[in-house]
Amino acid sequence: MGIRDLVFLGVLVGGAGLLAASLRAPSIPKPLPVPIPVPVDPQKINEAFVRMRGGRAVEHAPPAAELAVFRRLSLALTGAGPSLEEIRRFESDPEGHRIDLTLDERLNDRRVADYMAERLSRVFVGTEDGPFIRFRRRRFVSWLGDAIHQNMPYDKIVQDMIADRGLWTDHPATNFITVTFDPVVEKPDPERLAARVARAFLGARIDCAQCHDHPFEPWKQTDFRGLAAFFGSVHADFRGVRETEPDYQPVDRKSKIATLVEPRFPFQPEIAPTKGTPRERLASWVVDRRNLDFARATTNRIWALMVGRPLVEPVDDLASVQELPEPLTLLADDFAANGYDLRRLIRLIVATDIYRSDSTQSSEGEISEEASPSWRSFPLSRLRPEQVAGSIYQSTSVTTLGPDSFWLARLTAYNGRNDFVKRYGDTGEDEFDGRGGTIPQRLLMMNGELVRDRIKDELFHAPNQIASLSPNDRLAVEVAYLSVLTRRPTPDEAEHFEGRLKGTDDRVRKDRLTDLYWTLLNASEFSWNH
Amino acid sequence: MNYSLTHIDRRRFVGLVGLGWMTSASSLLAAQTEQGGKLAQSIILLWLAGGPSQLETFDPHPDTEIAGGTKAIATSVKGIKLARGFEQLAEQMGQISLIRSVVSPEGDHERGSYLMKTGYRPDTTVEHPSIGAICCHELAVGKTEIPRHISILTSQWPSRGGFLGAEFDAFQVGDPTGELPDMIATAPPHRDQTRLSDLEVVERAFALRRRKLVNSTLHRETLNRARIMMDSAQLKAFDLSQEPKSVLAEYGATPFGRGCLAARRLIEVGVRCVEVTLGGWDSHVKNHDVHRNLVSQLDPAFAALVKDLARRGLLAQTVVACGGEFGRSPKINIAGGRDHWNNGYSLALAGGGLRGGQVVGATDPEGRKDPDRPTKIEDVHATILKAVGLDPTHENIAPVTGRPIKLSAGRPLDEMLKT
């Protein structure tokens, strides 16, 4: 018997013990630790939502079950639904405090920093691979993950991206600059950088102003070019990202003459410092507390990451909205007033009534034909491909997958997941658009390799373990539901599926559990955040 | 459930998710197209990814310095020559027209591909739909049970639905010798049926007090459409073993040849747009060798496709377009390659009621001057759209930003259209 076999057996025995423990309902609740105060009384934000909906008279959804909120949190923060192990731990906390306790725990979890870094990187450096050699995506994402894990203030993170100098390998923040590297002129592209800064940090799509003035937009072409000029002297060569002579010289459309453009702040120039490189001055101006756009754009983005839909759509275009929703401005004010603390912002969002309300409709009345949520209930949103893949992996494994889990499980998770994500179809940068799913996605879920392999009769996979280890049919069905949908079956569902298992053993029982897993994985409920 | 949705039904479904930006005008036009039977109904795009050299394909300049030794051959149309290697296509020249003066502002593969496929330059504020997606969106559904937009041997940047929605993305398949992925249920039939019927139990629980919201996700409709596709006899369109060996041989025993044959079979069952990719044209090194190899695959497949469509009376209903994201430089570089060139390159168009045996524009035999009658990509798009009975100036509203966007910003090339 080789070492591999021993390891295998060890894992098998360990897994079985854990599963046996997980299958039993929790017994005595843990003592309540010192409650961690919610940073700000979220009541004001709740009242703002009530006003936004049109007052108290408008019915809204009742509070959601704690497990339903747990699923949302887990999907938003780790990119997968919670594992059975996590659900058991969650339920061992005292009722009414579970969400806050699990949130505190999660916010210190490395998986959360990594996943948030992945999501935010799409905003900062896009989804494409970028220029070979000069752009190191992995370095950038892991730098961002470190920064989030250390709870570095968000303004500091953004300042580093805009203004950092050095090699993209040693100073990973500079990849924000080098991803726009244009091989033809051999320097980063000031206009792409201006567009990126405006969208990602100021909540304005000013790209249209690149070519001409738009009659209804506040941004003019001179604003765009003035912003681009802050990046006009940046170079990226073997000495790294650094400033040289300014040479941003766009061609005037009318005169066809290339003219050197000076850096110019589009508004509020008085809040900018006068010292430092152009990029340093821009960075300070962007993150200044008096520049309200920065906190608002960020808050809208973080809200969208947590909830699945932004408060203002599109997520990066607040500039075109006449009047911003009051809850957004309140949340943003709190974010800015407290040192751009991302964790505090997330806590505040999670503390709102809307985050904790059910996704059901208050009545079977007309639902809005608009694509935007009504904010009377928690909105339904389509899961991203990696969230679907992550949830398939997590739901078919009894233990929690992540940095601490067995390396082999992680490796398969990483490789298999990427292929699945590609096939499922990435939505690109513009991800909060409320679209439905596609036929290839359904084919992939029903007949694809990943689902087939994860639910088949194999030792590590949950269907098999549940079939072998659950003491009775009721618990077997319940565990499958908890693992896949993070809820218990309704009485109808329980009766139906317990009937399927009744009197079966061994082979047939395993098949029936595999079938149950297939069914749950293919339900609407699994592929949508709700 | 019979899922052959009518156009109006589809509009209603789409409207439910808040994307109700289709207008009745386009549906009416589409309905006329369907009944009239005069206009083209499908597009086959032979996508030459990487940027083929016009000089080694549709626009040879033999015995000039820029030819670099490439010879030309006569075709069945007097006065039109093709590069050597297109002997079979030369016989079909009466059905095919060439545009030799395409000019594009994009010299990058990704941006150029986007422009060629959508008719618009990349724009960070909106993702434009490719021409195949536009046709699927605007033209009637008919009785097609399989996706109406298909990409065979997909390249790096397949045709997308853009702002029309992911449901208009091209359905991607590989070499048609293999099985289609994910088309066969993973459980034996009796268990598969149980799984499906059990799904209703779970769906019922979720829909409780959120029925309309759940309906608006279109999850079940999409799943049903996937099931219909799995069971559809139309999937046989992918099964080339049903074709006589002689036909297979005509198209060439290559993945691209098989792709072209599958494309013909697919449009026969009502697919609106098939994109078949032949990649590898990015000949910065040893241009002539690269082209010799690829032309030997393109020539039989393209020629057989045109001949086969004509033989079956399908050519008038099908626009065949062939080209890549740009052309290649007249100057040959030190590695014997040609670099990117977007100022005067070629496209071939056939069928769909378009005139054959025409040439639009000409390039300078010395490779210095701008081409005569420079032709924009958007004008080619407008021409193809008109051939399938669509009004290029018709606008769809991009969701979120609310911008009206024309099917094509170009103007049809009148000399290509039979009036």
Interface residues (C-beta under 8 A of the other chain):
Chain A: A195 R199 R205 D207 C208 E313 P314 D317 S320 S359 T360 Q361 E364 I367 S368 E369 E370 A371 S372 L380 R382 R423 G425 T427 G428 D430 D433 G434 R435 G436 G437 T438 I439 P440 Q441 R442 L443 L444 M446 N447 G448 V451 R452 L485 P489 T490 D492 E493 H496 F497 R500 D511 T514 D515 L516 W518 T519 L520 N522 A523 S524 E525 S527 W528 H530
Chain B: G15 L16 V17 G18 L19 G20 D123 T124 T125 E127 P147 G165 A166 E167 D169 F171 Q172 P181 D182 M183 I184 A185 T186 A187 R191 T194 R195 D198 L199 V201 V202 E203 R204 A205 F206 L208 R209 R210 R211 K212 L213 V214 S216 T217 L218 H219 R220 T222 L223 R225 A226 R227 M229 M230 P399 V400 T401
